[in-house]
Amino acid sequence: MFRSVNFTDWNQLMQHRSNLPTNTVRALKSIDYRIQEWPLRFGRERHQYRQNASLIAMSEFERAADFCRCCTIGSGQGKYQHGKCNVWKLCPYCSHKKRKQILSKFLPVFRRGRWWFVTISPDDLCNLNPLTIDCLVDWWESCRFALNKSIKAGLINGAFMFETLSVHAYWPHAKGLPHVHAVVLADTMTPAIVDKLTSLLASYHGQWWSPRKKRWFEPEVPEPIWAKASTRTYELLREYDFASVLSYLCNPVNLAAAYIKDWPQVAGNCRQVSQFNENVVEAINAWCCALYGRWGHRYLGALQHAHRDFTGVKKANREKKRHLRMVKELLEECQLKRIVEFDPDKLGAPVEFETTAAQEQ
């Protein structure tokens, strides 16, 4: 693979297409075709689709061909839904389709309980390479463990968690922040409950979940979680805040932003550019390996479809035209522009600040 060019610069890549594999050139052409043909799906500036897709095309991502050909792939054998790559963690169009499913499932039930938005992050970045795959998986599993145990203890009623990653740097080493966003259904979320959630996460030492026996098992060799947890918890008081958070959960991961930020540090030095691009490829490989066999999102407790007290709209009702019209009207009331421009910091002071305020007094 040609390593001495800017992987996010589509024009530069096309200038050097004679040095690139045929499949990569086809993928690059498909990227431009999508932007020209479906600008609303792939041409929005905030998604940086051209840069992200070019980066994916130049990587070793095994679904790169599907990702770069989204909306035209199809399959007569039913492996993928027609016209969708289903790489919704990266693809802006497939993430939009996923967003619609989630909004249809939960937005109409906003008034059935009290909702909270929780972000659980490590207090330090981790390296992104094939040797640190376990760091990503362990963090996501520890968050799942803590939320599951909180439900069992009656602290919360249910949770809908999303496993994600933010890449902070590729040079001189690739570093990222694995974290979890969760929409929580609970009667209350006091600082004491948040502290209990954090302590449950800290007690994770490699336990693994058995889907068949529906319980956590102890590992043969216990290993403590590699970082302390930092949380931010907000109550969702308004319907449009709830809609905004549900939409925010489905934002595609931006792998290109850190690349564009770090590129000036290596530009002009072929040796450093080559190493820089190698770091990027290894980081993407690590993330993909960590996601292998994982859904990327989980429904727990009362937000799980099979739960006897499921708080959500059942699938049979979600597919009715009347329900779809109702969801559309709710979104119009919430103002789509406000949802698109959502910023978690605008939700107000987090629950954790109540402890800080009390200590200062």
Buried (B, 14 or more C-beta within 10 A) or exposed (E): EBBBBBBBBBEEBBEEBEEBEEEBBBBBBBBBBBBEEBEEBBBEEEBBBBBBBBBBBBBEBEBBBBBBBBBBBEEEEEEBEEEBBBBBBBBBBBBBBBBBEBBBBBBBBBEEBBBBBBBBBBEEBBBBBEEBBBBBBBBBBBBBBBBBBBBEEEBBBBBBBBBBBBBBBBBEEBBBBBBBBBBBBBEEBBBEBBEBBBEBBBBBBBBEEEEEEEEBEEEEEEEEBBBEBBBBBBBBEEBBBBBBBBBBBBBBBBBBBBBBBBBEEBEEEEEBBBBBBBBBBBBBBBBBBBBEEEEBBBBBBBBBEEBEEBBBBEEEEBEEEEBEEBBEEBBEEBEEEEBEEBEBEEBEEBBBEBBEEEEEE
